[in-house]
């Protein structure tokens, strides 16, 4: 049986018990790991809020950023890339009239300078990457609306953090908006999820 997780077989055995799985569907992930790597199944743990083992889970609302930085479709990209580079935002939600209308990510900005597939595959001449880099000054003069992704995938605040992580990995997102009834209520990053799992499992043992 093949398991598509990021850990190697040896790592999986060494790190057994470090993933938090709730009993409503996620335990099967532990069984898949056990079968794939022939090591002990992933165990549930009890969090500090004294939930019982039957209720052992962590929600997106517990770890998300509640007041995320946002931009509008009319925001100049120069402001956006400044936020990205100075404050390490990999993506920013785009709001208009209190409604989430898109997201602008670093890949959207950089993709504008990428050579096309035809240019890469063309054996006649190599793409002029240096000239493409100089296009950056032109790109940052555009507006968010010119490059943003309008179809936004969100997670809900009452979603299990591992389910949210699955969605993010599947779509290759590092950050994802948290929506509730059409409202933006937060942002979640893979770093938030990793930090929460680390704290729940290892923080006390190494402090």
BELBELDA-V32002 format. One record per backbone hydrogen bond with DSSP energy under -1.0 kcal/mol. CO is the residue of the C=O (numbers start at 1). NH is the residue of the N-H. If there is no record, write none. Layout:
co-><CO	CO>
nh-><NH	NH>
This chain:
co-><8	9	10	11	13	15	26	27	28	29	30	31	32	33	34	47	52	53	55	58	59	60	60	65	71	72	73	75	76	77	78	79	80	81	82	83	90	92	93	94	94	99	102	103	104	105	106	107	110	116	117	118	127	128	129	130	132	133	135	136	139	140	142	143	144	144	149	155	156	157	159	160	161	162	163	164	165	166	167	168	174	176	177	178	178	180	183	186	187	188	189	190	191	192	193	194	195	196	197	198	198	202>
nh-><12	13	14	15	16	18	29	31	32	33	34	35	36	37	38	50	55	56	57	161	62	63	64	187	95	75	145	144	80	81	82	83	84	85	86	87	106	104	71	101	102	96	94	149	92	109	110	111	113	120	121	122	129	132	133	134	135	136	139	140	142	78	77	146	147	148	103	179	159	61	60	164	165	166	167	168	169	170	171	173	190	188	155	185	186	183	180	178	65	176	193	194	195	196	197	198	199	200	201	202	203	206>
